[in-house]
């Protein structure tokens, strides 16, 4: 199956023209115009899809699931699949699996070169094998490929020997120094020990000290002719020395070393590992009660990056640790030191390094909050302006209140259009065809994975609108939510009408319209067949025990299968349970929402630990941020923003029509 021609598959299915004609020609229906008032158009489209004829692309999806589950298949299994089904989810992982398999099997050089020409190596093992295959074929580009592999660092011993034998005389001193640097960052101790003889005199002392630290020795004893200042400004040495101290049980020494180090002489080769090490030590400082050390470690991040470099464009692993470090430093400065002037730029860095509107608006809002507490009102307003760009987010909505502005009605959708060529490519690519299949008959987890992939691959506003139209054609509200979020992460902020779809509410539940939509969007993104790892089921993600109990309280029979098969039944139970939590907490939305996610027992623990903001002595926003369960903390913010946005977009269902709606739902006395 993995080697079948995609065009042949589409022709067999009979959708190459029909799907393109049906989907590409259809016009976008906006909630402000053509969408039915209760969202039933989605369900009609979904029913039509369910009755349509399936196609062979589902076999490719099953093959993808199998290959993604293990790295023990052969090179041909992975390579054939990623070439045939280019663009499927986890392609990078499958490519890495293909390259890993080269350690276990020999592959014909011509075949290897053909593959790597289409899918360039991602690992240094892959680069080495590519260079050796080019060498065997006598290709002129072999020399540069060999240099790239050598400079890339770690590889098998056999590949190392082969590259040296074939190209050793062409490697420069800079090539050898680059390889040593890469090996040391990779922790390849044995290969680094062999590489020492090739290192230039200018680097030998410092790299020898780095190697000594890796091997558990005294790095300073290995140094000659290099000042301590120069040594302590080398990023590779600092990294290895800090790791050595920390792993030897001297965490305090490692933290002091980082907090008081000089500026780096150059950027770290592996900045992801560098930031990870900073984060580990900053967390250690915070845990040990040394807030100032944690803040200094975080504030010292800038010399690892070029001036003006946009961290938000870097890889996820880097961004994730970077933002965690900035948030840690900012909160230590704000809450534990009272250094609001120092906290504000750390919060700003947190927001600026992120891609998602929720994280960006959070960082900018807290930068404004810190600046305001520090008496910098002009700076505070500037930060709140940044946060307010994200007017459908928790912190963006609070920032609007700080600025004295109303919530927009989100009346206008994007009118961007993809080019004809973009539409042709999109509707005929394997991923789009697979999305149609999983939308019709896929399990929920697989479906969501494909939905996220097709949304995240789009670059332009018009391309995102193609996915928005696909969501409507397939009747998949969850794809609508996902593409709206993906578009916002790219900076396209006019997708609310696809990202906040409507769903029919059962008769008698009109007063619960807001809670049904706000919770369902966060719980399942309106996927009726959603089943969580914990076993929560359906639209409003009810645990079977909770559903059984709630059914009894409503005088309904408990029907387990209906939790995922009958949206109305799920809504009745979910909305009823939330109403109970709301009543239990005397109308407090944040507490009821937190209880819906984590249970009232946990919420009561939060209140005992952090105080009760309903009494006025605790800041509500700070209380929410101090919820110790990250999932619940995020959940509360997302559901509250959903409630405000849904009511702004659908005033006919609004329960509150006054000013400062986010503060109303939170229960705050002061706006913002």
C-alpha distance (Angstrom), angle and dihedral (degrees) to the residues before:
residue distance angle dihedral
X1 . . .
X2 3.80 . .
X3 3.76 92.1 .
X4 3.80 97.7 48.9
X5 3.76 117.8 118.4
X6 3.79 111.2 -106.2
X7 3.79 94.0 -143.7
X8 3.78 89.8 54.1
X9 3.79 89.3 51.5
X10 3.77 91.3 52.2
X11 3.78 92.8 47.8
X12 3.81 91.1 49.8
X13 3.78 89.0 50.1
X14 3.76 92.3 47.8
X15 3.79 93.6 -135.0
X16 3.79 103.3 106.5
X17 3.77 90.6 93.5
X18 3.78 102.2 18.5
X19 3.78 95.9 52.5
X20 3.79 92.1 45.7
X21 3.78 91.9 48.1
X22 3.80 94.0 46.4
X23 3.79 99.1 43.2
X24 3.78 103.7 30.9
X25 3.78 93.7 48.2
X26 3.79 96.2 46.8
X27 3.78 117.0 103.2
X28 3.77 123.3 -126.2
X29 3.81 113.3 -103.2
X30 3.80 113.3 -147.9
X31 3.78 124.8 -151.0
X32 3.78 88.6 -130.9
X33 3.76 89.8 58.8
X34 3.77 126.2 11.5
X35 3.80 103.8 15.3
X36 3.77 113.2 103.4
X37 3.79 115.0 -105.6
X38 3.80 92.8 -110.8
X39 3.81 99.3 36.2
X40 3.80 96.1 -109.8
X41 3.82 91.2 138.0
X42 3.79 87.7 77.1
X43 3.78 91.1 57.5
X44 3.79 93.7 48.6
X45 3.80 90.5 52.3
X46 3.81 90.3 47.5
X47 3.81 91.0 51.2
X48 3.80 90.8 51.3
X49 3.79 90.3 51.0
X50 3.80 91.7 50.0
X51 3.81 90.1 55.3
X52 3.80 93.7 49.0
X53 3.77 122.8 102.2
X54 3.78 116.4 -94.9
X55 3.76 124.4 -129.9
X56 3.80 141.5 -148.2
X57 3.81 95.4 -94.8
X58 3.80 88.3 89.1
X59 3.80 87.9 70.6
X60 3.80 88.7 59.0
X61 3.79 89.6 50.6
X62 3.80 90.8 53.3
X63 3.80 89.9 48.4
X64 3.80 89.0 51.1
X65 3.80 90.9 52.9
X66 3.80 90.8 51.8
X67 3.81 95.9 48.0
X68 3.80 92.4 44.3
X69 3.78 91.1 55.1
X70 3.82 97.4 64.0
X71 3.80 142.2 26.4
X72 3.80 92.9 -151.7
X73 3.79 100.4 87.7
X74 3.79 121.8 103.1
X75 3.78 129.8 -90.0
X76 3.79 93.2 -106.0
X77 3.81 91.5 53.0
X78 3.77 93.5 57.0
X79 3.80 99.5 32.8
X80 3.80 95.6 48.5
X81 3.78 91.1 48.6
X82 3.80 98.5 49.9
X83 3.80 91.3 46.9
X84 3.80 94.2 47.7
X85 3.80 96.2 40.5
X86 3.76 100.3 32.9
X87 3.78 111.4 175.9
X88 3.81 98.2 31.2
X89 3.83 115.4 136.9
X90 3.81 118.7 -80.1
X91 3.78 92.5 20.9
X92 3.79 91.7 147.9
X93 3.79 90.8 52.7
X94 3.80 91.8 50.6
X95 3.80 90.6 48.0
X96 3.78 90.0 52.4
X97 3.80 89.2 49.3
X98 3.81 88.7 52.7
X99 3.80 91.2 52.3
X100 3.80 91.9 45.3
X101 3.80 89.7 55.1
X102 3.82 88.9 62.7
X103 3.79 87.7 74.6
X104 3.82 87.9 63.4
X105 3.79 104.1 38.0
X106 3.78 142.1 33.8
X107 3.79 116.3 -122.8
X108 3.79 128.3 -162.4
X109 3.84 107.6 -95.9
X110 3.80 94.5 -131.4
X111 3.78 91.0 51.8
X112 3.79 91.3 47.8
X113 3.79 93.0 50.1
X114 3.79 91.1 47.8
X115 3.79 90.9 53.1
X116 3.80 96.7 45.1
X117 3.80 90.3 47.4
X118 3.80 87.1 61.8
X119 3.80 97.5 34.4
X120 3.83 111.0 27.2
X121 3.82 115.7 -143.5
X122 3.79 117.7 -84.5
X123 3.81 97.8 -171.3
X124 3.76 130.3 51.8
X125 3.79 89.0 -120.9
X126 3.79 86.7 59.3
X127 3.80 91.9 47.7
X128 3.81 90.9 51.5
X129 3.81 93.3 49.8
X130 3.80 90.7 46.5
X131 3.81 90.7 52.4
X132 3.81 92.2 48.5
X133 3.81 91.9 48.1
X134 3.81 90.5 51.0
X135 3.81 88.6 48.6
X136 3.81 91.9 52.6
X137 3.79 90.2 51.1
X138 3.80 92.3 47.6
X139 3.78 92.5 -122.8
X140 3.83 116.4 169.0
X141 3.80 93.2 -131.7
X142 3.82 90.8 61.5
X143 3.81 93.9 94.0
X144 3.80 95.9 57.2
X145 3.80 90.9 42.5
X146 3.81 89.3 52.8
X147 3.81 91.5 50.4
X148 3.80 91.1 49.7
X149 3.80 91.2 50.9
X150 3.80 92.9 46.2
X151 3.79 92.2 50.4
X152 3.81 89.6 46.6
X153 3.79 92.7 69.2
X154 3.79 126.7 -147.1
X155 3.80 122.4 60.9
X156 3.79 136.8 138.1
X157 3.79 117.5 -63.1
X158 3.80 89.3 -116.0
X159 3.80 92.3 54.1
X160 3.79 90.8 47.0
X161 3.80 91.5 53.1
X162 3.80 92.9 45.7
X163 3.80 93.8 50.2
X164 3.79 91.5 48.2
X165 3.80 91.6 48.4
X166 3.79 93.7 49.4
X167 3.79 103.2 33.2
X168 3.80 108.5 11.3
X169 3.78 94.6 112.8
X170 3.81 91.6 54.7
X171 3.80 95.6 53.5
X172 3.81 112.4 103.7
X173 3.80 128.5 -143.1
X174 3.80 87.7 -103.6
X175 3.82 89.8 53.3
X176 3.80 90.5 53.4
X177 3.81 92.8 46.4
X178 3.81 90.7 49.1
X179 3.80 90.8 50.9
X180 3.79 92.0 50.0
X181 3.79 90.6 51.1
X182 3.81 91.1 50.1
X183 3.82 92.9 47.2
X184 3.79 92.6 50.7
X185 3.80 92.8 49.0
X186 3.81 89.2 48.3
X187 3.81 91.8 51.4
X188 3.82 91.3 -122.8
X189 3.80 93.6 153.8
X190 3.81 99.5 171.7
X191 3.80 95.3 47.8
X192 3.81 90.4 44.4
X193 3.81 90.4 53.0
X194 3.82 88.9 54.4
X195 3.79 91.9 45.6
X196 3.82 94.5 56.8
X197 3.81 92.3 86.5
X198 3.82 90.3 61.0
X199 3.80 96.9 48.6
X200 3.81 117.8 110.9
X201 3.83 120.2 -111.2
X202 3.81 89.8 -112.5
X203 3.81 91.6 61.7
X204 3.79 103.3 27.1
X205 3.80 97.4 90.4
X206 3.81 97.0 47.2
X207 3.80 93.8 41.6
X208 3.79 89.4 47.4
X209 3.80 88.8 55.0
X210 3.80 90.4 49.7
X211 3.80 90.6 50.8
X212 3.81 91.1 48.1
X213 3.81 90.0 53.7
X214 3.81 90.3 50.1
X215 3.80 90.1 51.4
X216 3.81 93.1 49.2
X217 3.80 97.4 -106.4
X218 3.80 133.1 124.0
X219 3.81 104.7 -77.2
X220 3.80 93.8 -164.0
X221 3.79 91.6 56.9
X222 3.81 89.0 58.7
X223 3.79 92.5 57.6
X224 3.78 126.5 93.7
X225 3.77 128.1 170.7
X226 3.82 94.5 6.2
X227 3.81 123.6 107.3
X228 3.78 120.5 -126.2
X229 3.82 88.4 -121.2
X230 3.80 91.3 56.7
X231 3.79 92.0 44.3
X232 3.80 93.2 49.6
X233 3.80 91.5 50.2
X234 3.80 93.6 56.0
X235 3.83 107.5 100.8
X236 3.79 94.1 -148.8
X237 3.79 92.1 52.3
X238 3.81 93.7 45.1
X239 3.80 90.3 50.1
X240 3.81 94.5 50.0
X241 3.80 94.4 42.2
X242 3.80 93.3 50.4
X243 3.80 91.5 47.8
X244 3.79 90.3 48.0
X245 3.81 92.5 52.4
X246 3.80 93.8 44.3
X247 3.78 95.6 47.5
X248 3.82 90.2 47.0
X249 3.80 88.8 59.6
X250 3.80 96.2 -102.1
X251 3.78 97.4 118.8
X252 3.79 92.6 150.6
X253 3.80 90.3 55.9
X254 3.80 91.7 48.4
X255 3.80 91.8 50.4
X256 3.79 93.1 47.1
X257 3.80 90.2 49.4
X258 3.81 91.5 53.6
X259 3.78 96.4 41.2
X260 3.81 92.9 52.9
X261 3.81 103.2 33.3
X262 3.81 122.8 126.9
X263 3.80 121.7 -111.8
X264 3.79 114.9 -71.6
X265 3.79 116.2 -100.6
X266 3.81 90.7 -141.3
X267 3.78 140.3 -3.0
X268 3.81 117.5 -76.6
X269 3.79 113.5 -102.4
X270 3.80 91.4 -134.3
X271 3.77 104.1 37.5
X272 3.78 92.5 172.5
X273 3.81 90.6 62.4
X274 3.79 90.7 42.3
X275 3.81 93.7 54.6
X276 3.80 90.7 43.4
X277 3.81 90.1 55.6
X278 3.79 91.8 48.2
X279 3.80 89.7 51.3
X280 3.81 93.5 49.3
X281 3.79 91.3 52.4
X282 3.80 95.4 42.1
X283 3.80 89.0 53.1
X284 3.77 89.3 49.1
X285 3.79 90.1 52.5
X286 3.80 92.0 49.0
X287 3.80 92.2 48.0
X288 3.81 91.2 50.4
X289 3.81 91.1 50.9
X290 3.80 97.3 -107.2
X291 3.79 98.5 128.9
X292 3.79 93.6 164.4
X293 3.81 92.8 56.7
X294 3.81 90.1 48.5
X295 3.79 90.2 51.2
X296 3.82 93.5 46.8
X297 3.79 92.3 49.7
X298 3.81 90.4 51.1
X299 3.80 94.2 43.9
X300 3.81 90.1 52.7
X301 3.80 93.4 66.1
X302 3.79 98.9 99.9
X303 3.81 100.0 80.4
X304 3.81 90.0 65.1
X305 3.82 90.0 66.9
X306 3.77 137.3 54.6
X307 3.79 116.2 -102.0
X308 3.79 108.4 -84.3
X309 3.81 94.2 7.2
X310 3.80 112.4 158.7
X311 3.79 106.0 -128.3
X312 3.81 90.9 -172.1
X313 3.81 88.6 72.4
X314 3.80 94.1 57.0
X315 3.80 127.1 94.6
X316 3.80 120.0 -67.0
X317 3.82 96.6 -112.6
X318 3.78 89.8 55.5
X319 3.80 94.1 45.9
X320 3.78 93.1 46.4
X321 3.80 94.8 55.7
X322 3.81 92.6 38.1
X323 3.80 93.3 54.8
X324 3.81 91.3 43.8
X325 3.81 89.2 53.5
X326 3.80 93.6 48.0
X327 3.80 92.3 47.9
X328 3.79 91.4 48.5
X329 3.79 91.9 50.1
X330 3.79 92.5 46.0
X331 3.79 95.2 49.1
X332 3.81 92.2 46.2
X333 3.80 89.5 52.4
X334 3.81 94.0 44.0
X335 3.79 103.1 41.3
X336 3.79 105.2 24.4
X337 3.81 105.2 30.4
X338 3.79 103.3 25.8
X339 3.80 90.0 -134.2
X340 3.79 97.4 143.9
X341 3.80 94.2 165.7
X342 3.80 88.8 55.4
X343 3.80 93.8 43.8
X344 3.82 96.4 53.9
X345 3.84 98.3 66.6
X346 3.80 91.1 45.1
X347 3.80 90.8 53.1
X348 3.81 88.8 46.6
X349 3.82 90.8 53.1
X350 3.81 88.4 49.8
X351 3.80 91.1 56.2
X352 3.79 96.5 39.7
X353 3.82 92.9 52.1
X354 3.81 93.5 54.5
X355 3.78 130.1 84.2
X356 3.78 102.5 -160.7
X357 3.81 117.9 85.4
X358 3.80 91.9 -131.3
X359 3.79 93.4 58.7
X360 3.80 95.3 38.8
X361 3.80 93.3 51.0
X362 3.80 90.8 45.3
X363 3.79 92.9 54.7
X364 3.80 94.5 45.2
X365 3.82 92.9 45.9
X366 3.79 92.8 51.0
X367 3.80 90.4 46.4
X368 3.80 86.7 55.5
X369 3.79 92.4 45.6
X370 3.81 90.8 51.0
X371 3.80 92.9 46.1
X372 3.80 90.8 49.5
X373 3.80 92.0 51.4
X374 3.78 88.5 49.0
X375 3.80 91.4 54.5
X376 3.82 95.2 -108.7
X377 3.79 97.5 129.2
X378 3.80 97.2 164.7
X379 3.80 90.8 51.1
X380 3.79 90.2 45.9
X381 3.79 91.7 54.6
X382 3.80 90.8 49.1
X383 3.79 90.7 54.1
X384 3.81 92.8 45.1
X385 3.81 88.8 52.5
X386 3.81 88.3 56.3
X387 3.79 92.2 50.1
X388 3.80 93.5 45.6
X389 3.81 91.0 63.4
X390 3.80 85.4 78.6
X391 3.78 96.4 62.6
X392 3.81 95.7 166.4
X393 3.82 93.8 56.8
X394 3.81 130.2 90.1
X395 3.79 94.9 -115.2
X396 3.78 94.2 35.6
X397 3.80 88.7 57.2
X398 3.80 91.2 49.1
X399 3.81 89.4 49.2
X400 3.81 90.4 53.5
X401 3.79 88.1 55.6
X402 3.81 91.1 49.8
X403 3.80 87.9 54.2
X404 3.81 92.9 46.3
X405 3.79 94.4 -116.2
X406 3.81 129.9 137.6
X407 3.78 125.2 -120.1
X408 3.82 110.0 -95.4
X409 3.79 117.4 -117.0
X410 3.81 91.3 -130.1
X411 3.79 89.1 -135.0
X412 3.79 97.9 155.6
X413 3.77 126.1 68.8
X414 3.76 123.4 -158.3
X415 3.78 111.9 -85.2
X416 3.81 93.9 -162.3
X417 3.78 116.6 134.2
X418 3.77 131.9 -159.1
X419 3.78 118.9 -122.9
X420 3.82 118.4 -102.4
X421 3.81 90.3 -108.6
X422 3.80 91.3 51.1
X423 3.79 90.9 51.0
X424 3.79 93.1 49.0
X425 3.80 92.4 50.2
X426 3.78 93.0 44.2
X427 3.79 98.3 50.6
X428 3.80 93.5 45.5
X429 3.79 100.8 43.8
X430 3.82 118.1 107.7
X431 3.81 93.0 -117.2
X432 3.81 94.3 57.7
X433 3.80 91.4 48.2
X434 3.80 89.8 48.8
X435 3.80 91.0 49.5
X436 3.78 89.3 56.4
X437 3.79 90.6 51.7
X438 3.79 97.4 47.8
X439 3.80 89.6 44.6
X440 3.79 88.6 56.7
X441 3.78 101.1 41.8
X442 3.80 113.7 -5.6
X443 3.77 130.6 121.2
X444 3.78 112.8 -101.8
X445 3.82 99.2 -109.1
X446 3.79 93.6 49.3
X447 3.79 91.4 44.7
X448 3.80 93.2 52.5
X449 3.81 91.2 47.7
X450 3.81 91.3 55.0
X451 3.80 92.3 43.1
X452 3.80 91.1 54.1
X453 3.78 91.8 47.3
X454 3.79 95.7 52.1
X455 3.81 90.8 46.5
X456 3.79 96.5 46.2
X457 3.80 94.6 48.4
X458 3.80 92.9 64.1
X459 3.80 117.9 99.4
X460 3.80 109.6 -179.5
X461 3.78 130.9 54.9
X462 3.80 90.4 -115.2
X463 3.79 91.5 52.8
X464 3.79 90.1 53.4
X465 3.79 88.9 51.6
X466 3.81 88.6 57.3
X467 3.80 89.5 58.2
X468 3.80 90.0 45.7
X469 3.79 89.4 55.5
X470 3.79 90.7 46.1
X471 3.80 89.1 54.4
X472 3.80 91.3 54.2
X473 3.79 93.1 45.2
X474 3.80 90.4 51.8
X475 3.79 93.6 42.9
X476 3.79 91.5 -126.2
X477 3.79 112.3 145.1
X478 3.80 89.4 -179.5
X479 3.80 91.2 61.4
X480 3.80 87.7 49.5
X481 3.80 91.3 54.5
X482 3.80 91.2 45.7
X483 3.81 96.4 49.9
X484 3.79 90.6 46.3
X485 3.79 89.6 55.0
X486 3.80 92.2 45.4
X487 3.80 91.5 50.2
X488 3.80 91.1 50.4
X489 3.81 90.2 51.6
X490 3.83 87.0 57.2
X491 3.79 90.9 51.1
X492 3.83 97.5 -100.4
X493 3.79 102.5 129.9
X494 3.83 103.8 173.9
X495 3.80 99.9 83.8
X496 3.81 99.9 96.9
X497 3.80 95.4 118.1
X498 3.78 92.4 58.8
X499 3.81 93.8 35.3
X500 3.81 94.5 51.1
X501 3.83 103.7 44.7
X502 3.79 124.8 178.4
X503 3.79 128.7 -120.4
X504 3.81 129.5 -166.5
X505 3.81 112.6 -100.0
X506 3.84 117.8 -146.4
X507 3.81 117.4 -104.6
X508 3.78 110.8 -86.5
X509 3.80 93.2 29.0
X510 3.80 98.0 82.9
X511 3.82 90.9 112.3
X512 3.80 88.0 59.1
X513 3.82 94.2 51.1
X514 3.81 93.9 113.1
X515 3.80 96.3 48.3
X516 3.82 91.9 45.8
X517 3.79 92.4 54.3
X518 3.80 96.9 38.2
X519 3.80 94.2 50.3
X520 3.81 98.1 38.0
X521 3.79 92.4 52.5
X522 3.79 91.2 55.2
X523 3.79 98.8 36.1
X524 3.80 101.7 48.1
X525 3.81 107.0 -9.3
X526 3.82 81.9 -117.4
X527 3.82 94.5 -60.6
X528 3.79 104.0 151.3
X529 3.83 93.6 -160.6
X530 3.81 96.5 48.7
X531 3.82 116.0 137.8
X532 3.80 118.1 -179.9
X533 3.81 127.9 -145.2
X534 3.80 87.8 -104.1
X535 3.81 91.9 52.6
X536 3.82 100.0 -103.7
X537 3.77 108.7 152.5
X538 3.76 141.8 -148.5
X539 3.76 137.6 -13.5
X540 3.81 97.7 -25.7
X541 3.82 94.0 28.8
X542 3.78 102.1 -120.7
X543 3.77 122.3 -174.5
X544 3.82 109.3 -128.7
X545 3.80 92.9 -118.4
X546 3.79 92.8 50.8
X547 3.80 90.9 45.7
X548 3.80 91.8 51.0
X549 3.79 91.7 49.9
X550 3.79 93.4 46.3
X551 3.80 92.7 47.6
X552 3.79 88.5 56.4
X553 3.79 92.3 50.4
X554 3.81 89.9 51.9
X555 3.79 93.3 46.2
X556 3.81 92.2 -115.1
X557 3.78 128.0 133.9
X558 3.78 113.8 -110.2
X559 3.80 111.1 -113.6
X560 3.83 110.8 178.9
X561 3.80 95.1 -169.6
X562 3.79 91.5 52.6
X563 3.80 90.9 64.6
X564 3.81 88.5 78.6
X565 3.80 99.8 21.2
X566 3.81 103.0 47.7
X567 3.81 114.9 49.1
X568 3.79 92.5 -172.5
X569 3.81 92.4 54.8
X570 3.80 91.3 48.5
X571 3.81 90.5 49.7
X572 3.79 92.2 50.3
X573 3.79 92.1 54.2
X574 3.81 96.7 39.0
X575 3.79 95.6 45.9
X576 3.79 90.1 45.4
X577 3.79 92.4 51.9
X578 3.81 92.5 48.3
X579 3.80 89.9 50.0
X580 3.82 88.0 54.8
X581 3.80 91.0 52.3
X582 3.80 90.7 46.9
X583 3.78 90.4 52.4
X584 3.83 91.9 45.5
X585 3.82 90.5 55.4
X586 3.81 94.2 43.6
X587 3.78 95.5 -109.7
X588 3.82 97.9 -45.7
X589 3.78 107.7 148.1
X590 3.83 97.0 -166.2
X591 3.80 92.4 52.5
X592 3.81 94.2 42.7
X593 3.81 91.7 48.0
X594 3.81 91.0 48.3
X595 3.81 89.7 49.4
X596 3.81 91.3 50.0
X597 3.80 87.6 57.5
X598 3.81 104.7 33.9
X599 3.80 104.0 16.9
X600 3.81 128.5 -104.8
X601 3.80 91.3 -90.7
X602 3.79 91.5 64.6
X603 3.79 93.0 43.4
X604 3.79 90.2 54.1
X605 3.82 88.1 52.6
X606 3.80 89.6 52.3
X607 3.80 90.1 52.0
X608 3.79 92.4 50.4
X609 3.81 92.6 47.3
X610 3.81 100.6 42.4
X611 3.78 104.7 22.9
X612 3.79 131.7 -107.1
X613 3.81 112.3 -75.7
X614 3.80 90.2 -164.6
X615 3.80 88.0 75.2
X616 3.80 92.9 60.1
X617 3.79 98.9 -118.4
X618 3.81 96.1 98.2
X619 3.80 126.3 58.6
X620 3.80 108.1 -116.1
X621 3.81 95.5 -143.7
X622 3.80 92.0 49.0
X623 3.81 90.2 46.8
X624 3.79 91.6 53.7
X625 3.81 91.1 48.7
X626 3.80 89.7 51.7
X627 3.81 94.4 56.6
X628 3.82 98.6 126.4
X629 3.81 95.8 -143.3
X630 3.80 107.2 77.4
X631 3.81 92.9 -157.5
X632 3.80 91.6 53.9
X633 3.80 93.1 43.7
X634 3.80 90.9 53.9
X635 3.80 91.3 41.6
X636 3.79 93.5 56.2
X637 3.80 92.4 50.6
X638 3.80 93.9 46.7
X639 3.81 95.5 48.0
X640 3.80 92.5 47.3
X641 3.80 92.3 50.2
X642 3.80 89.3 47.7
X643 3.80 90.6 53.7
X644 3.80 93.1 52.0
X645 3.80 95.3 44.5
X646 3.80 94.7 46.2
X647 3.80 91.1 51.8
X648 3.81 92.0 46.3
X649 3.81 91.0 51.4
X650 3.81 94.4 42.2
X651 3.81 107.5 34.2
X652 3.79 91.1 168.3
X653 3.82 87.7 71.9
X654 3.81 97.6 38.0
X655 3.79 119.2 129.1
X656 3.83 91.6 -165.8
X657 3.79 126.3 39.5
X658 3.79 101.6 171.7
X659 3.79 132.1 100.6
X660 3.81 125.5 -75.3
X661 3.82 96.1 27.9
X662 3.81 95.8 177.6
X663 3.79 91.0 57.0
X664 3.80 88.0 47.2
X665 3.80 92.7 55.1
X666 3.80 91.6 43.3
X667 3.80 92.6 47.4
X668 3.81 95.0 -122.1
X669 3.78 120.2 157.2
X670 3.81 95.2 -151.7
X671 3.82 124.8 51.2
X672 3.78 119.1 -105.0
